């Protein structure tokens, strides 16, 4: 039986994140098809700078163990967090409409 966490991490590493551009390069390839040009790298950096906002979160292994466990159980962490935030926004909008 394969370790589920290993599979989960492999999926996470191979899955691009919504809204962010990534460059993929092939290793061991002698042809130009597998190499990323400097122009492509600059274009991706420019796009990400203009269109992408990153947030980083530090979690304490002791005090935030429940959050860490939940996030480790989810394949698409970014999608999960975005879904929770959108549900919260919708809930707030609904509550404001009742007032």
C-alpha positions as CSV (number, residue, x, y, z in Angstrom):
1,X,0.0,0.0,0.0
2,X,1.4,3.4,-1.0
3,X,1.7,6.2,1.6
4,X,-1.3,8.5,1.0
5,X,0.7,11.6,2.2
6,X,3.4,10.9,-0.4
7,X,0.8,10.8,-3.2
8,X,-0.9,13.9,-1.9
9,X,2.4,15.8,-1.8
10,X,3.2,14.6,-5.3
11,X,-0.2,15.9,-6.6
12,X,0.4,19.2,-4.8
13,X,3.8,19.7,-6.4
14,X,2.5,18.9,-9.9
15,X,-0.7,21.0,-9.8
16,X,-0.4,24.7,-10.9
17,X,-2.2,27.2,-8.7
18,X,-5.0,29.2,-10.1
19,X,-4.1,32.7,-11.2
20,X,-0.3,32.2,-11.2
21,X,1.9,31.5,-14.1
22,X,4.6,28.9,-13.8
23,X,7.5,28.0,-16.1
24,X,8.1,24.4,-16.7
25,X,11.5,23.3,-17.9
26,X,12.7,19.8,-19.0
27,X,16.0,18.6,-17.6
28,X,18.3,16.6,-19.7
29,X,17.0,17.9,-23.0
30,X,19.4,19.1,-25.6
31,X,16.7,20.8,-27.8
32,X,15.3,24.3,-27.4
33,X,11.8,23.0,-26.8
34,X,12.5,22.2,-23.2
35,X,14.3,25.3,-22.2
36,X,12.8,28.5,-21.0
37,X,14.1,31.7,-22.6
38,X,15.0,34.8,-20.7
39,X,12.2,36.6,-22.4
40,X,9.7,34.0,-21.1
41,X,11.1,34.3,-17.6
42,X,10.8,38.1,-17.7
43,X,7.2,37.9,-19.0
44,X,6.1,35.6,-16.2
45,X,7.8,37.8,-13.6
46,X,6.1,40.9,-15.1
47,X,2.7,39.1,-15.2
48,X,3.0,37.9,-11.6
49,X,4.0,41.3,-10.4
50,X,1.0,42.9,-12.0
51,X,-1.7,40.3,-11.5
52,X,-0.7,38.1,-8.5
53,X,-0.8,38.8,-4.8
54,X,0.8,36.3,-2.4
55,X,0.0,35.8,1.2
56,X,2.2,33.8,3.5
57,X,1.1,32.3,6.8
58,X,3.3,30.9,9.6
59,X,1.7,28.2,11.8
60,X,2.9,27.0,15.1
61,X,3.3,23.2,15.2
62,X,2.0,23.1,18.7
63,X,-0.7,25.7,19.0
64,X,-2.0,25.4,15.4
65,X,-1.7,21.6,15.1
66,X,-5.4,21.3,14.2
67,X,-5.1,23.8,11.4
68,X,-1.9,22.1,10.1
69,X,-3.6,18.6,10.2
70,X,-6.6,19.9,8.3
71,X,-4.5,21.7,5.6
72,X,-2.4,18.5,5.2
73,X,-5.5,16.5,4.6
74,X,-6.6,18.8,1.7
75,X,-5.2,18.3,-1.8
76,X,-5.8,21.9,-3.0
77,X,-4.9,24.1,-0.1
78,X,-5.3,27.3,-2.0
79,X,-8.7,26.4,-3.3
80,X,-9.8,25.3,0.1
81,X,-8.8,28.5,1.8
82,X,-10.3,30.6,-1.0
83,X,-13.6,28.7,-0.7
84,X,-13.8,29.3,3.0
85,X,-13.1,33.0,2.6
86,X,-15.8,33.3,-0.2
87,X,-18.3,31.5,2.0
88,X,-17.5,33.9,4.8
89,X,-17.9,36.9,2.5
90,X,-21.2,35.6,1.3
91,X,-22.4,35.0,4.9
92,X,-21.4,38.6,5.8
93,X,-23.3,40.0,2.8
94,X,-26.4,38.0,3.7
95,X,-26.2,39.2,7.3
96,X,-25.8,42.8,6.2
97,X,-28.9,42.5,4.0
98,X,-31.0,41.4,7.0
99,X,-30.1,44.5,9.0
